[in-house]
Amino acid sequence: MLSLTPEQFQRLAAAPVGHLSTAGKSGVPHVIPVCFAVSQCEDGAAVYIALDQKPKRASLTRLRRVRNILENPQVALVVDHYDPDWTQLWYVLLSGTARLLEDGPGETEERRTAILTLRQKYPQYREMEIDDNPVIRITPLRATAWSYTSEAG
């Protein structure tokens, strides 16, 4: 399991949006913007993405990102910051595995904690009925980070 540096964790925790990359069996990439929350767990970092009530073209479990994760759990999440002042640029790229947290054995409590963490970060989730929805959990296995001021960023 991967532990993030304090700077990586802080940047991820504060960032409002990331871009999730998945691919199904065919290997065709699919990248979408996502709201996410990061947590430092006993066994390393975890990233949570809610399947929420924003308008979607398919049911939650038929979303392409979900189908891809079920076929191929290898994912990447990039979170970045752009600023006209290029000395403020940075990104964190996490590569790892994803799975759905539902109401299975050992998953219910983690899903509840994930939803609470997401609601703390995004006030919009406090009004949404997401308590029974699956949550995507990413277990980062590798982190690549860069910033203008420090390649270790």
Salt bridges, closest charged atoms under 4 A:
GLU7 OE2 - ARG11 NH2 3.05
ASP52 OD2 - LYS54 NZ 2.39
ASP52 OD1 - LYS56 NZ 2.76
ASP83 OD2 - HIS81 NE2 3.82
ASP103 OD1 - ARG111 NH2 2.30
GLU107 OE2 - ARG99 NH1 3.07
GLU109 OE1 - ARG112 NH1 3.72
GLU110 OE1 - ARG99 NH2 3.59
GLU110 OE2 - ARG137 NE 2.36
ASP131 OD1 - ARG119 NH1 2.75
